[in-house]
Amino acid sequence: MKIIDLSMLLEEGMQTFAAHWHPFYESTQLGRHGIENRETRKIILGTHTGTHIDAPRHFIKGGSTVEQISLEQLNGKATLLNLTHLPKKHEITRNELVQALNNQCPERLVCRFDWDLQLNTNEYYTDHAFFSESACQWLVDNGCKLIALDTPQPDNPLNGRGAEKDAPNHKILLGAGVVIVEYLVNLSAIKTNEFTLIVAPLKLKDGDGAPARCFAIEEV
C-alpha cells in the first residue's frame, strides 16, 4: 500500500485568493516552552484556505454544510483523469470530457492538470483550464458525487465577481449536491487511474467549506 499526500502545506505567506472574504493564513505562538511549559498556537484561516472542500452552502442559499456531508460521499474509489495536455485557459467541452472518460462517469473524479506547478505565480488564478457548463451538467446527470482538482476552481477564471455568469459551474455542481475539492497538489505522484481517495475536512458547524487533508491510497 502506498499513501500519497495531496494537500497543500498551511503556512504564513502561502498563496491565497485576493478577496476580503478569504483571509491570509496566520499562526501565532501562545504557549512557550520554558515559560508556560507547553507549546500552543492560535491560527487564523478561512474556510477555503489551501486544499479544501466546497460544500453546497458556498454558493447555494440554504444548501447543505460541511458537517452534513457524509464521509461515504467524500471517501472511496476515485478515477484520475489526466488533462495535463490541455493548453492554458482551455474550456473542456462535454464531448471532450465524455470521450476522455470513455462515457463512464465515476462517482469521484480527480482531475490532474499539474497546475500546482503554477503556485505562487500570477497565472495560478487566471490561466488554468476549466469546464464548460454542459460538461458539469453531464457529471451531475450521470451520478458524479465529487470532483477534485489541482486548480483553484472548475469555473472560467475570466468570469469575474459580479459578471453575468458568476461561477456557473459551482452552482451546477453544488446545486446538485456534488462536492468540489480544490487546490490539490502532487497528483503526478499517483501512478494508477483507479485508487482510494481520502478527503477529511474539518468538521465545522454551518461550514460553507473547510480545509481538508486529502490523500490517495494505491495498492502496490
C-alpha positions as CSV (number, residue, x, y, z in Angstrom):
1,M,0.0,0.0,0.0
2,K,1.3,3.5,-0.9
3,I,-0.1,6.7,0.6
4,I,0.3,9.9,-1.4
5,D,-0.3,13.3,0.3
6,L,-2.4,15.6,-1.9
7,S,-2.6,18.5,0.5
8,M,-1.0,22.0,0.5
9,L,1.1,22.9,3.5
10,L,-0.6,25.6,5.6
11,E,1.9,28.3,6.3
12,E,2.2,32.0,6.5
13,G,2.8,33.6,3.1
14,M,1.0,30.9,1.2
15,Q,-0.9,31.9,-1.9
16,T,-4.5,32.9,-1.1
17,F,-7.2,34.3,-3.3
18,A,-7.1,38.1,-3.2
19,A,-10.5,39.0,-1.7
20,H,-11.5,40.2,1.7
21,W,-13.6,37.1,2.3
22,H,-10.5,34.9,2.0
23,P,-8.2,35.8,5.0
24,F,-4.5,35.1,4.9
25,Y,-3.2,32.2,7.0
26,E,-1.7,33.4,10.3
27,S,-0.1,31.4,13.1
28,T,0.8,32.9,16.4
29,Q,2.6,31.0,19.2
30,L,0.9,31.4,22.6
31,G,2.3,28.6,24.8
32,R,6.1,28.5,25.0
33,H,8.5,26.0,26.4
34,G,10.3,27.5,29.4
35,I,7.5,29.9,30.2
36,E,4.1,28.2,30.0
37,N,6.0,24.9,29.7
38,R,4.0,23.8,26.7
39,E,3.6,24.9,23.1
40,T,0.3,26.1,21.6
41,R,-0.7,28.3,18.7
42,K,-3.5,30.4,17.5
43,I,-4.2,30.1,13.8
44,I,-6.3,32.2,11.5
45,L,-7.5,30.7,8.2
46,G,-10.6,30.8,6.0
47,T,-13.0,28.1,5.2
48,H,-11.4,28.0,1.7
49,T,-7.7,28.3,2.6
50,G,-5.4,25.8,1.0
51,T,-6.6,22.4,0.0
52,H,-10.3,22.4,0.9
53,I,-13.8,21.3,0.1
54,D,-16.7,23.4,-1.1
55,A,-20.0,22.4,0.5
56,P,-23.2,23.3,-1.4
57,R,-23.7,26.2,1.1
58,H,-20.8,28.0,-0.5
59,F,-22.9,29.1,-3.5
60,I,-26.4,27.7,-2.7
61,K,-28.5,29.5,-0.2
62,G,-29.8,27.0,2.2
63,G,-27.6,24.3,0.8
64,S,-26.0,21.6,3.0
65,T,-23.0,22.4,5.0
66,V,-19.7,20.6,5.7
67,E,-20.9,18.7,8.8
68,Q,-23.9,17.4,6.9
69,I,-21.9,15.8,4.1
70,S,-21.4,12.1,4.6
71,L,-18.0,10.6,4.8
72,E,-19.1,7.9,2.4
73,Q,-19.5,10.7,-0.3
74,L,-16.1,12.1,0.3
75,N,-14.1,8.9,0.6
76,G,-13.8,5.8,-1.6
77,K,-12.9,4.7,-5.1
78,A,-11.8,7.5,-7.4
79,T,-10.8,7.9,-11.0
80,L,-7.8,10.0,-12.0
81,L,-8.2,11.9,-15.3
82,N,-5.0,13.2,-16.8
83,L,-5.7,16.6,-18.5
84,T,-2.1,17.9,-18.5
85,H,-2.0,18.1,-22.3
86,L,-4.6,20.9,-22.4
87,P,-3.4,24.4,-23.1
88,K,-3.9,27.3,-20.7
89,K,-7.4,28.7,-20.4
90,H,-8.9,25.8,-22.3
91,E,-12.6,25.1,-21.9
92,I,-13.2,21.4,-21.5
93,T,-16.4,20.6,-23.5
94,R,-18.9,18.0,-22.7
95,N,-17.7,15.9,-25.6
96,E,-14.1,16.1,-24.6
97,L,-14.9,15.0,-21.1
98,V,-17.2,12.2,-22.2
99,Q,-14.5,10.9,-24.6
100,A,-11.7,11.2,-22.0
101,L,-13.8,9.1,-19.6
102,N,-14.9,6.6,-22.3
103,N,-18.5,7.6,-21.5
104,Q,-18.1,6.2,-18.0
105,C,-18.8,8.8,-15.3
106,P,-17.1,7.9,-12.0
107,E,-18.6,8.7,-8.6
108,R,-15.5,10.5,-7.6
109,L,-13.5,12.3,-10.3
110,V,-10.0,13.6,-9.7
111,C,-8.7,15.9,-12.5
112,R,-4.9,16.3,-12.9
113,F,-3.6,19.4,-14.7
114,D,-0.3,19.6,-12.8
115,W,-1.5,23.2,-12.1
116,D,0.2,23.1,-8.6
117,L,3.4,23.8,-10.6
118,Q,2.0,27.3,-11.1
119,L,1.5,28.1,-7.4
120,N,2.9,31.4,-6.3
121,T,2.6,32.9,-9.8
122,N,0.1,35.4,-11.1
123,E,-1.1,32.8,-13.6
124,Y,-2.3,30.4,-11.0
125,Y,-5.6,32.1,-10.7
126,T,-6.0,33.5,-14.2
127,D,-4.8,30.9,-16.8
128,H,-6.0,27.5,-15.7
129,A,-8.2,25.2,-17.8
130,F,-11.8,24.9,-16.8
131,F,-15.0,23.0,-17.6
132,S,-17.9,24.1,-19.7
133,E,-21.3,24.2,-18.1
134,S,-22.5,21.3,-20.3
135,A,-19.6,19.2,-19.1
136,C,-20.5,19.9,-15.5
137,Q,-24.1,19.1,-16.2
138,W,-23.1,15.8,-17.7
139,L,-21.3,14.9,-14.5
140,V,-24.4,15.8,-12.5
141,D,-26.7,13.8,-14.8
142,N,-24.5,10.7,-14.7
143,G,-24.1,10.4,-10.9
144,C,-20.8,12.1,-10.0
145,K,-20.8,12.9,-6.3
146,L,-17.4,14.6,-6.0
147,I,-15.0,16.4,-8.3
148,A,-11.4,17.2,-7.2
149,L,-8.9,19.4,-8.9
150,D,-5.4,20.7,-8.6
151,T,-6.6,24.1,-9.9
152,P,-8.3,26.8,-7.8
153,Q,-11.8,26.2,-9.3
154,P,-13.8,24.4,-12.1
155,D,-15.0,27.7,-13.5
156,N,-13.7,30.0,-16.1
157,P,-11.2,32.3,-14.3
158,L,-12.3,35.2,-16.6
159,N,-15.8,35.2,-15.2
160,G,-15.2,37.8,-12.5
161,R,-17.3,38.6,-9.5
162,G,-20.5,40.4,-10.4
163,A,-20.3,39.1,-14.0
164,E,-23.4,37.9,-15.7
165,K,-22.1,34.4,-15.2
166,D,-20.6,34.3,-11.8
167,A,-19.3,30.8,-11.0
168,P,-21.9,28.9,-13.0
169,N,-20.1,25.6,-12.7
170,H,-20.0,25.9,-8.9
171,K,-23.8,26.5,-9.0
172,I,-24.4,23.5,-11.3
173,L,-22.3,21.1,-9.2
174,L,-23.1,22.3,-5.7
175,G,-26.7,22.8,-6.6
176,A,-26.9,19.1,-7.3
177,G,-25.0,18.2,-4.1
178,V,-21.7,17.5,-5.8
179,V,-18.8,18.3,-3.5
180,I,-15.9,20.2,-5.0
181,V,-12.3,19.7,-3.8
182,E,-9.9,22.4,-4.8
183,Y,-6.2,23.3,-4.5
184,L,-4.9,19.7,-4.6
185,V,-1.2,19.1,-5.1
186,N,1.1,16.2,-6.1
187,L,-1.3,14.4,-8.4
188,S,1.6,13.5,-10.6
189,A,2.7,11.0,-7.9
190,I,-0.4,8.9,-8.5
191,K,0.6,6.1,-10.9
192,T,-2.8,4.3,-11.3
193,N,-6.0,5.5,-12.8
194,E,-8.1,4.0,-10.0
195,F,-7.3,4.5,-6.4
196,T,-8.8,5.2,-3.0
197,L,-9.4,8.9,-2.3
198,I,-9.5,10.1,1.3
199,V,-10.9,13.6,1.9
200,A,-11.0,14.7,5.6
201,P,-12.3,18.2,6.1
202,L,-12.6,19.9,9.4
203,K,-16.0,19.3,10.9
204,L,-17.2,22.9,11.0
205,K,-20.7,23.7,12.1
206,D,-22.5,25.6,9.3
207,G,-19.4,25.3,7.2
208,D,-19.7,26.6,3.6
209,G,-16.3,24.9,3.1
210,A,-13.4,23.6,5.2
211,P,-9.7,23.0,4.9
212,A,-9.1,19.3,4.3
213,R,-6.3,16.7,4.5
214,C,-6.5,14.8,1.3
215,F,-4.5,11.7,0.2
216,A,-4.6,8.8,-2.2
217,I,-4.1,5.2,-1.3
218,E,-2.7,3.0,-4.0
219,E,-2.4,-0.8,-3.8
220,V,1.1,-1.9,-4.8
